[in-house]
Amino acid sequence: MLFDKQKNNLYLTLIISNYVHGFKEFGTSVVAREESVLIAIYYNINTQSELRANQLAKRFRFQAPILLDRYEWAKDTEVLVSVYSWDITGRGY
């Protein structure tokens, strides 16, 4: 059973990462857990808009579950999206 969970997590990460990768405006990361997928969006506070990052987060919250609904085994997966600020100059967050 553990192997199946690990395999499903890899599949979830692959499916969502392929979708998220198409949006290159911001840094992103995708992590799959047993019953959820975590998507993080990182925006540079010096050069990027927090509003735009939040718009993208809203889109991911809507679209990612639709992608997962195509797979019977992934239909009940929760999608969590967070937006983080990042200061590329290294002065803080």
N, CA, C and O atoms as CSV, one atom per row, in Angstrom:
chain,resi,resn,atom,element,x,y,z
A,1,MET,N,N,0.820,-1.199,0.000
A,1,MET,CA,C,0.000,0.000,0.000
A,1,MET,C,C,0.868,1.270,0.000
A,1,MET,O,O,0.534,2.248,-0.668
A,2,LEU,N,N,1.957,1.252,0.734
A,2,LEU,CA,C,2.835,2.413,0.784
A,2,LEU,C,C,3.385,2.750,-0.599
A,2,LEU,O,O,3.484,3.920,-0.966
A,3,PHE,N,N,3.739,1.721,-1.359
A,3,PHE,CA,C,4.247,1.955,-2.701
A,3,PHE,C,C,3.215,2.678,-3.549
A,3,PHE,O,O,3.565,3.595,-4.292
A,4,ASP,N,N,1.956,2.288,-3.456
A,4,ASP,CA,C,0.900,2.933,-4.229
A,4,ASP,C,C,0.771,4.409,-3.870
A,4,ASP,O,O,0.575,5.245,-4.752
A,5,LYS,N,N,0.878,4.735,-2.589
A,5,LYS,CA,C,0.799,6.134,-2.166
A,5,LYS,C,C,1.977,6.929,-2.718
A,5,LYS,O,O,1.807,8.057,-3.180
A,6,GLN,N,N,3.159,6.346,-2.672
A,6,GLN,CA,C,4.331,7.034,-3.204
A,6,GLN,C,C,4.194,7.238,-4.712
A,6,GLN,O,O,4.520,8.304,-5.234
A,7,LYS,N,N,3.715,6.218,-5.397
A,7,LYS,CA,C,3.528,6.315,-6.841
A,7,LYS,C,C,2.479,7.380,-7.161
A,7,LYS,O,O,2.674,8.180,-8.076
A,8,ASN,N,N,1.394,7.398,-6.434
A,8,ASN,CA,C,0.356,8.405,-6.658
A,8,ASN,C,C,0.889,9.811,-6.413
A,8,ASN,O,O,0.559,10.739,-7.152
A,9,ASN,N,N,1.717,9.974,-5.375
A,9,ASN,CA,C,2.304,11.283,-5.108
A,9,ASN,C,C,3.186,11.736,-6.264
A,9,ASN,O,O,3.190,12.912,-6.628
A,10,LEU,N,N,3.927,10.801,-6.835
A,10,LEU,CA,C,4.757,11.147,-7.989
A,10,LEU,C,C,3.889,11.540,-9.183
A,10,LEU,O,O,4.190,12.509,-9.881
A,11,TYR,N,N,2.831,10.800,-9.414
A,11,TYR,CA,C,1.923,11.119,-10.516
A,11,TYR,C,C,1.261,12.480,-10.302
A,11,TYR,O,O,1.157,13.278,-11.233
A,12,LEU,N,N,0.816,12.739,-9.074
A,12,LEU,CA,C,0.196,14.033,-8.770
A,12,LEU,C,C,1.178,15.175,-9.022
A,12,LEU,O,O,0.828,16.187,-9.630
A,13,THR,N,N,2.400,15.000,-8.552
A,13,THR,CA,C,3.420,16.030,-8.750
A,13,THR,C,C,3.674,16.257,-10.235
A,13,THR,O,O,3.778,17.398,-10.687
A,14,LEU,N,N,3.772,15.176,-10.985
A,14,LEU,CA,C,4.012,15.283,-12.424
A,14,LEU,C,C,2.866,16.006,-13.134
A,14,LEU,O,O,3.107,16.905,-13.938
A,15,ILE,N,N,1.644,15.625,-12.846
A,15,ILE,CA,C,0.477,16.223,-13.504
A,15,ILE,C,C,0.396,17.717,-13.216
A,15,ILE,O,O,0.259,18.527,-14.132
A,16,ILE,N,N,0.480,18.071,-11.954
A,16,ILE,CA,C,0.339,19.478,-11.575
A,16,ILE,C,C,1.568,20.284,-11.989
A,16,ILE,O,O,1.437,21.428,-12.425
A,17,SER,N,N,2.749,19.705,-11.859
A,17,SER,CA,C,3.968,20.427,-12.263
A,17,SER,C,C,3.961,20.749,-13.746
A,17,SER,O,O,4.384,21.833,-14.147
A,18,ASN,N,N,3.491,19.827,-14.557
A,18,ASN,CA,C,3.414,20.098,-15.997
A,18,ASN,C,C,2.503,21.279,-16.283
A,18,ASN,O,O,2.801,22.085,-17.165
A,19,TYR,N,N,1.419,21.395,-15.569
A,19,TYR,CA,C,0.512,22.531,-15.750
A,19,TYR,C,C,1.158,23.827,-15.237
A,19,TYR,O,O,1.178,24.835,-15.943
A,20,VAL,N,N,1.679,23.793,-14.018
A,20,VAL,CA,C,2.248,24.981,-13.378
A,20,VAL,C,C,3.478,25.481,-14.144
A,20,VAL,O,O,3.711,26.688,-14.220
A,21,HIS,N,N,4.251,24.575,-14.702
A,21,HIS,CA,C,5.479,24.938,-15.413
A,21,HIS,C,C,5.210,25.907,-16.575
A,21,HIS,O,O,6.094,26.679,-16.945
A,22,GLY,N,N,4.031,25.876,-17.137
A,22,GLY,CA,C,3.699,26.752,-18.254
A,22,GLY,C,C,3.612,28.224,-17.876
A,22,GLY,O,O,3.598,29.084,-18.757
A,23,PHE,N,N,3.554,28.526,-16.600
A,23,PHE,CA,C,3.446,29.909,-16.130
A,23,PHE,C,C,4.800,30.324,-15.567
A,23,PHE,O,O,5.084,30.119,-14.387
A,24,LYS,N,N,5.621,30.903,-16.417
A,24,LYS,CA,C,7.015,31.168,-16.064
A,24,LYS,C,C,7.241,32.552,-15.455
A,24,LYS,O,O,8.379,32.937,-15.188
A,25,GLU,N,N,6.174,33.284,-15.240
A,25,GLU,CA,C,6.307,34.635,-14.705
A,25,GLU,C,C,6.844,34.637,-13.270
A,25,GLU,O,O,7.556,35.559,-12.870
A,26,PHE,N,N,6.500,33.604,-12.504
A,26,PHE,CA,C,6.884,33.526,-11.096
A,26,PHE,C,C,7.608,32.211,-10.823
A,26,PHE,O,O,7.481,31.240,-11.569
A,27,GLY,N,N,8.363,32.211,-9.741
A,27,GLY,CA,C,8.927,30.959,-9.271
A,27,GLY,C,C,7.808,30.120,-8.670
A,27,GLY,O,O,6.898,30.661,-8.042
A,28,THR,N,N,7.864,28.828,-8.851
A,28,THR,CA,C,6.831,27.943,-8.314
A,28,THR,C,C,7.460,26.661,-7.787
A,28,THR,O,O,8.577,26.296,-8.155
A,29,SER,N,N,6.720,25.995,-6.924
A,29,SER,CA,C,7.097,24.650,-6.497
A,29,SER,C,C,5.823,23.851,-6.300
A,29,SER,O,O,4.762,24.402,-6.004
A,30,VAL,N,N,5.947,22.540,-6.469
A,30,VAL,CA,C,4.806,21.633,-6.318
A,30,VAL,C,C,5.249,20.456,-5.461
A,30,VAL,O,O,6.279,19.836,-5.724
A,31,VAL,N,N,4.463,20.158,-4.438
A,31,VAL,CA,C,4.735,19.026,-3.569
A,31,VAL,C,C,3.427,18.271,-3.368
A,31,VAL,O,O,2.404,18.871,-3.037
A,32,ALA,N,N,3.457,16.961,-3.565
A,32,ALA,CA,C,2.271,16.136,-3.348
A,32,ALA,C,C,2.402,15.404,-2.024
A,32,ALA,O,O,3.458,14.869,-1.687
A,33,ARG,N,N,1.310,15.394,-1.288
A,33,ARG,CA,C,1.217,14.641,-0.040
A,33,ARG,C,C,0.157,13.569,-0.243
A,33,ARG,O,O,-0.386,13.436,-1.340
A,34,GLU,N,N,-0.138,12.815,0.784
A,34,GLU,CA,C,-1.054,11.688,0.649
A,34,GLU,C,C,-2.394,12.054,0.016
A,34,GLU,O,O,-2.872,11.340,-0.865
A,35,GLU,N,N,-2.995,13.135,0.444
A,35,GLU,CA,C,-4.305,13.486,-0.098
A,35,GLU,C,C,-4.375,14.942,-0.545
A,35,GLU,O,O,-5.462,15.511,-0.651
A,36,SER,N,N,-3.228,15.537,-0.806
A,36,SER,CA,C,-3.225,16.932,-1.224
A,36,SER,C,C,-2.017,17.237,-2.103
A,36,SER,O,O,-1.018,16.517,-2.110
A,37,VAL,N,N,-2.151,18.319,-2.835
A,37,VAL,CA,C,-1.053,18.858,-3.637
A,37,VAL,C,C,-0.848,20.294,-3.185
A,37,VAL,O,O,-1.798,21.073,-3.112
A,38,LEU,N,N,0.388,20.635,-2.885
A,38,LEU,CA,C,0.721,21.978,-2.437
A,38,LEU,C,C,1.439,22.710,-3.566
A,38,LEU,O,O,2.471,22.251,-4.056
A,39,ILE,N,N,0.892,23.842,-3.971
A,39,ILE,CA,C,1.513,24.676,-5.002
A,39,ILE,C,C,1.932,25.981,-4.334
A,39,ILE,O,O,1.123,26.643,-3.684
A,40,ALA,N,N,3.194,26.344,-4.499
A,40,ALA,CA,C,3.688,27.610,-3.958
A,40,ALA,C,C,4.090,28.520,-5.112
A,40,ALA,O,O,4.714,28.087,-6.081
A,41,ILE,N,N,3.720,29.781,-4.985
A,41,ILE,CA,C,4.079,30.805,-5.969
A,41,ILE,C,C,4.950,31.826,-5.243
A,41,ILE,O,O,4.582,32.318,-4.176
A,42,TYR,N,N,6.096,32.140,-5.821
A,42,TYR,CA,C,7.034,33.090,-5.227
A,42,TYR,C,C,7.161,34.314,-6.124
A,42,TYR,O,O,7.504,34.198,-7.301
A,43,TYR,N,N,6.883,35.485,-5.562
A,43,TYR,CA,C,7.028,36.714,-6.355
A,43,TYR,C,C,8.090,37.607,-5.723
A,43,TYR,O,O,8.218,37.675,-4.500
A,44,ASN,N,N,8.840,38.281,-6.567
A,44,ASN,CA,C,9.890,39.190,-6.142
A,44,ASN,C,C,9.256,40.525,-5.762
A,44,ASN,O,O,8.636,41.183,-6.597
A,45,ILE,N,N,9.413,40.922,-4.504
A,45,ILE,CA,C,8.761,42.150,-4.035
A,45,ILE,C,C,9.295,43.407,-4.720
A,45,ILE,O,O,8.641,44.450,-4.702
A,46,ASN,N,N,10.481,43.311,-5.323
A,46,ASN,CA,C,11.084,44.478,-5.975
A,46,ASN,C,C,10.642,44.655,-7.422
A,46,ASN,O,O,10.647,45.774,-7.936
A,47,THR,N,N,10.262,43.574,-8.079
A,47,THR,CA,C,9.995,43.669,-9.517
A,47,THR,C,C,8.664,43.063,-9.960
A,47,THR,O,O,8.277,43.217,-11.119
A,48,GLN,N,N,7.962,42.380,-9.066
A,48,GLN,CA,C,6.729,41.712,-9.474
A,48,GLN,C,C,5.559,42.150,-8.608
A,48,GLN,O,O,5.732,42.637,-7.491
A,49,SER,N,N,4.379,41.967,-9.147
A,49,SER,CA,C,3.159,42.404,-8.495
A,49,SER,C,C,2.548,41.303,-7.623
A,49,SER,O,O,2.326,40.183,-8.085
A,50,GLU,N,N,2.284,41.632,-6.377
A,50,GLU,CA,C,1.589,40.689,-5.490
A,50,GLU,C,C,0.189,40.395,-6.025
A,50,GLU,O,O,-0.290,39.264,-5.943
A,51,LEU,N,N,-0.459,41.413,-6.569
A,51,LEU,CA,C,-1.787,41.230,-7.145
A,51,LEU,C,C,-1.761,40.194,-8.262
A,51,LEU,O,O,-2.631,39.325,-8.325
A,52,ARG,N,N,-0.772,40.280,-9.140
A,52,ARG,CA,C,-0.651,39.325,-10.247
A,52,ARG,C,C,-0.384,37.909,-9.720
A,52,ARG,O,O,-0.931,36.941,-10.247
A,53,ALA,N,N,0.449,37.785,-8.691
A,53,ALA,CA,C,0.722,36.476,-8.089
A,53,ALA,C,C,-0.556,35.884,-7.490
A,53,ALA,O,O,-0.802,34.684,-7.610
A,54,ASN,N,N,-1.357,36.717,-6.852
A,54,ASN,CA,C,-2.616,36.242,-6.276
A,54,ASN,C,C,-3.634,35.870,-7.360
A,54,ASN,O,O,-4.434,34.955,-7.166
A,55,GLN,N,N,-3.610,36.562,-8.481
A,55,GLN,CA,C,-4.476,36.189,-9.609
A,55,GLN,C,C,-4.097,34.814,-10.143
A,55,GLN,O,O,-4.965,34.004,-10.470
A,56,LEU,N,N,-2.800,34.561,-10.229
A,56,LEU,CA,C,-2.341,33.256,-10.684
A,56,LEU,C,C,-2.730,32.169,-9.675
A,56,LEU,O,O,-3.119,31.067,-10.063
A,57,ALA,N,N,-2.624,32.480,-8.401
A,57,ALA,CA,C,-3.028,31.524,-7.361
A,57,ALA,C,C,-4.510,31.185,-7.504
A,57,ALA,O,O,-4.897,30.023,-7.377
A,58,LYS,N,N,-5.322,32.176,-7.762
A,58,LYS,CA,C,-6.757,31.945,-7.956
A,58,LYS,C,C,-6.985,31.012,-9.152
A,58,LYS,O,O,-7.816,30.105,-9.097
A,59,ARG,N,N,-6.245,31.249,-10.214
A,59,ARG,CA,C,-6.367,30.390,-11.404
A,59,ARG,C,C,-5.972,28.947,-11.086
A,59,ARG,O,O,-6.666,28.011,-11.481
A,60,PHE,N,N,-4.857,28.768,-10.370
A,60,PHE,CA,C,-4.420,27.415,-9.997
A,60,PHE,C,C,-5.453,26.733,-9.109
A,60,PHE,O,O,-5.717,25.541,-9.267
A,61,ARG,N,N,-6.040,27.483,-8.171
A,61,ARG,CA,C,-7.060,26.897,-7.287
A,61,ARG,C,C,-8.269,26.403,-8.073
A,61,ARG,O,O,-8.918,25.436,-7.676
A,62,PHE,N,N,-8.568,27.060,-9.175
A,62,PHE,CA,C,-9.701,26.673,-10.007
A,62,PHE,C,C,-9.340,25.553,-10.985
A,62,PHE,O,O,-10.081,24.578,-11.112
A,63,GLN,N,N,-8.203,25.689,-11.677
A,63,GLN,CA,C,-7.841,24.778,-12.758
A,63,GLN,C,C,-7.243,23.448,-12.301
A,63,GLN,O,O,-7.527,22.411,-12.901
A,64,ALA,N,N,-6.423,23.459,-11.252
A,64,ALA,CA,C,-5.753,22.227,-10.830
A,64,ALA,C,C,-6.746,21.122,-10.456
A,64,ALA,O,O,-6.541,19.980,-10.870
A,65,PRO,N,N,-7.799,21.399,-9.703
A,65,PRO,CA,C,-8.767,20.330,-9.417
A,65,PRO,C,C,-9.444,19.785,-10.680
A,65,PRO,O,O,-9.780,18.602,-10.739
A,66,ILE,N,N,-9.641,20.624,-11.670
A,66,ILE,CA,C,-10.227,20.161,-12.932
A,66,ILE,C,C,-9.276,19.179,-13.613
A,66,ILE,O,O,-9.712,18.161,-14.151
A,67,LEU,N,N,-7.987,19.480,-13.589
A,67,LEU,CA,C,-7.001,18.547,-14.144
A,67,LEU,C,C,-7.043,17.205,-13.422
A,67,LEU,O,O,-6.993,16.149,-14.053
A,68,LEU,N,N,-7.133,17.253,-12.114
A,68,LEU,CA,C,-7.114,16.027,-11.322
A,68,LEU,C,C,-8.401,15.217,-11.461
A,68,LEU,O,O,-8.390,13.999,-11.279
A,69,ASP,N,N,-9.487,15.872,-11.777
A,69,ASP,CA,C,-10.764,15.168,-11.952
A,69,ASP,C,C,-10.735,14.197,-13.125
A,69,ASP,O,O,-11.597,13.324,-13.219
A,70,ARG,N,N,-9.783,14.329,-14.003
A,70,ARG,CA,C,-9.650,13.406,-15.134
A,70,ARG,C,C,-9.219,12.007,-14.684
A,70,ARG,O,O,-9.375,11.033,-15.421
A,71,TYR,N,N,-8.683,11.922,-13.482
A,71,TYR,CA,C,-8.144,10.671,-12.960
A,71,TYR,C,C,-8.983,10.223,-11.767
A,71,TYR,O,O,-9.085,10.933,-10.767
A,72,GLU,N,N,-9.569,9.066,-11.879
A,72,GLU,CA,C,-10.443,8.549,-10.821
A,72,GLU,C,C,-9.727,8.529,-9.469
A,72,GLU,O,O,-10.315,8.900,-8.453
A,73,TRP,N,N,-8.481,8.105,-9.448
A,73,TRP,CA,C,-7.727,7.969,-8.207
A,73,TRP,C,C,-7.316,9.310,-7.606
A,73,TRP,O,O,-6.883,9.358,-6.455
A,74,ALA,N,N,-7.446,10.409,-8.370
A,74,ALA,CA,C,-7.009,11.726,-7.878
A,74,ALA,C,C,-8.161,12.689,-7.632
A,74,ALA,O,O,-7.931,13.833,-7.241
A,75,LYS,N,N,-9.387,12.250,-7.852
A,75,LYS,CA,C,-10.540,13.156,-7.773
A,75,LYS,C,C,-10.717,13.832,-6.416
A,75,LYS,O,O,-11.167,14.977,-6.353
A,76,ASP,N,N,-10.376,13.155,-5.350
A,76,ASP,CA,C,-10.587,13.722,-4.016
A,76,ASP,C,C,-9.355,14.428,-3.454
A,76,ASP,O,O,-9.301,14.732,-2.262
A,77,THR,N,N,-8.383,14.684,-4.298
A,77,THR,CA,C,-7.157,15.340,-3.860
A,77,THR,C,C,-7.405,16.823,-3.625
A,77,THR,O,O,-7.951,17.518,-4.482
A,78,GLU,N,N,-7.002,17.291,-2.466
A,78,GLU,CA,C,-7.138,18.709,-2.138
A,78,GLU,C,C,-5.979,19.488,-2.753
A,78,GLU,O,O,-4.832,19.044,-2.697
A,79,VAL,N,N,-6.272,20.632,-3.330
A,79,VAL,CA,C,-5.244,21.484,-3.925
A,79,VAL,C,C,-5.093,22.732,-3.047
A,79,VAL,O,O,-6.046,23.485,-2.843
A,80,LEU,N,N,-3.894,22.928,-2.544
A,80,LEU,CA,C,-3.596,24.071,-1.689
A,80,LEU,C,C,-2.595,24.962,-2.404
A,80,LEU,O,O,-1.550,24.492,-2.852
A,81,VAL,N,N,-2.907,26.239,-2.513
A,81,VAL,CA,C,-2.032,27.187,-3.220
A,81,VAL,C,C,-1.676,28.326,-2.274
A,81,VAL,O,O,-2.553,28.928,-1.654
A,82,SER,N,N,-0.393,28.614,-2.170
A,82,SER,CA,C,0.090,29.699,-1.325
A,82,SER,C,C,0.957,30.647,-2.147
A,82,SER,O,O,1.613,30.244,-3.107
A,83,VAL,N,N,0.941,31.915,-1.745
A,83,VAL,CA,C,1.757,32.946,-2.397
A,83,VAL,C,C,2.740,33.478,-1.367
A,83,VAL,O,O,2.367,33.834,-0.249
A,84,TYR,N,N,4.007,33.525,-1.769
A,84,TYR,CA,C,5.060,33.999,-0.879
A,84,TYR,C,C,5.814,35.147,-1.535
A,84,TYR,O,O,6.080,35.129,-2.737
A,85,SER,N,N,6.154,36.151,-0.723
A,85,SER,CA,C,6.984,37.242,-1.219
A,85,SER,C,C,8.450,36.854,-1.075
A,85,SER,O,O,8.819,36.041,-0.227
A,86,TRP,N,N,9.258,37.446,-1.910
A,86,TRP,CA,C,10.679,37.113,-1.958
A,86,TRP,C,C,11.447,38.372,-2.339
A,86,TRP,O,O,11.098,39.040,-3.312
A,87,ASP,N,N,12.466,38.694,-1.597
A,87,ASP,CA,C,13.313,39.848,-1.897
A,87,ASP,C,C,14.613,39.322,-2.504
A,87,ASP,O,O,15.461,38.781,-1.795
A,88,ILE,N,N,14.763,39.484,-3.803
A,88,ILE,CA,C,15.926,38.938,-4.520
A,88,ILE,C,C,17.226,39.602,-4.079
A,88,ILE,O,O,18.300,39.041,-4.295
A,89,THR,N,N,17.154,40.777,-3.469
A,89,THR,CA,C,18.369,41.454,-3.017
A,89,THR,C,C,18.913,40.830,-1.743
A,89,THR,O,O,20.033,41.132,-1.333
A,90,GLY,N,N,18.127,39.962,-1.115
A,90,GLY,CA,C,18.579,39.288,0.099
A,90,GLY,C,C,18.334,40.068,1.380
A,90,GLY,O,O,18.879,39.725,2.429
A,91,ARG,N,N,17.518,41.116,1.304
A,91,ARG,CA,C,17.256,41.943,2.474
A,91,ARG,C,C,16.131,41.414,3.346
A,91,ARG,O,O,15.892,41.943,4.432
A,92,GLY,N,N,15.449,40.399,2.901
A,92,GLY,CA,C,14.354,39.846,3.716
A,92,GLY,C,C,13.166,39.447,2.868
A,92,GLY,O,O,13.218,39.463,1.638
A,93,TYR,N,N,12.104,39.091,3.550
A,93,TYR,CA,C,10.879,38.627,2.883
A,93,TYR,C,C,9.719,39.524,3.197
A,93,TYR,O,O,8.609,39.286,2.721
